């Protein structure tokens, strides 16, 4: 029988003899087979994986449930299921590993919900094969309003927990030196996050270069830099006014001298 037809068929198997209604034990969901509390699968990007979910009705009344999956592209043979009393129904499903998926572990769940609102969740762990690469970049570093802003981008195939060190050097030496510390960030492959670093006591008058050094397990390392000039507004205004005054003063002196000389000459030729 083709697999597509098999997926459309829900197998129902008797599991327990009929007991009095007082012994109603409810229902449960788990991977088909024995001894598996959850699903585990391995595959490379693009692979198609298959497994089966079992829903067991241990009660004395028919059970109606709805099913859906989260976290990964899981295709269930059915999303609504009616299970007779004392019966186990098996629901095949397929999982296609995303073609662009990076190597590593990816979690997912299959949720089974009864008509009365009760639900149970069956976990699935997918391990994606392929080369593992740890790489990242530090981008768009800037200094503004007492903060250093920047972006981290995971350029590799593994989840990264970055560590950050900050250093700033001015004209006369180092003005900021923060030891490496772990950031509260888990960056998935391809992930990008915007962060900022407070710097409330930055210099009032200096030209500085800030360097951010980020590392992560697996040998990932990257740096980002930015430069800025800090000049107090009052000082800048006073400096500008002073420079302008120094430039204008010689001109004014020369004009005053020429005016005085002209007046003296006119005085000499006037009749007494």
Buried (B, 14 or more C-beta within 10 A) or exposed (E): EEEEEEBEEBBBEEEBEEBEEEEEEEBBBBBBEEEEEBBEBEBEBEBEBEBBBBBBBBBBEEBEBBBEBEEBEBEBBBEEBEBEBBBBBBBBBBBBBEEEBBBBEBEBBBBBBBEEEEEBEBBBEBEBBEEEBBBBBBEEBEBEEEBBBBBBBBBBBBBBEBBBBBBBBBEEEEBBEEEEEEBEBEBEBEBEBEBEBEBEEBBEEBEBEBBBBBBBEBEBBBBBEBEBEBBEEEEEEEEEEEEEEEEEEEEEEEEEEEEEEEEEEEEEEEEE
